[in-house]
């Protein structure tokens, strides 16, 4: 299930996870020899970007805020400019926002990224 607190709207079994992993390996979206768990854990933290590099062509990240907000003492939400350098280092060229508009897309566009909106309810399956 996803990380939301609401009622689970779909059942995901361990077998489903293994099938997904098999497909990801088969289609070269994942490789055990190239996966770096330390890097994954680092960037998973809000203060380090709160994103996951799924493959060399796809990064999933928590949408930034319009303004920095303190999430807990000393840790603030990210704003679009917090991602620019990191995304450029990873050759990101486009951002696809899947959820509610919480930031101004023009910030990414003005920084040289393409930006698209493809709305899905938070926690639903895109």
Phi, psi and omega in degrees: 000167180278182186273003182287164184270348185286183179296136178292128182258002176206150179263130179237118183262168175299322177300319177301318180297316179295321177296320178296318178296319178300313180296321180296319177292315181301318183268010176063034172270345183211141174217132180298327183286338182254349181286128180249100183297329178293318177296318178303310181297322180297306184285347176290334182289138181306317183290349180248010176124335180054053178223164179229123176275106183285319177206183179288355180241002186213125176235129174259132180216154177288129182304137179288168177263161175292321180230150176296134177231139178286119181276313170209166190313118177084357180240126185243153175296158179271150173247163185311316184297340177296337184265343190306303184298313182297318180292321178296320178299333182258011178061032174290133180242342183218147177244132175241112179274126182256355186232194181302145180288107180245002180209164180273115181301332181300334178297319176290316180298314180297336179271004175100006178263149169280152180221133180229150174247128178219086192286135171224147175301141180302128179090352178276172183265116178292000000 
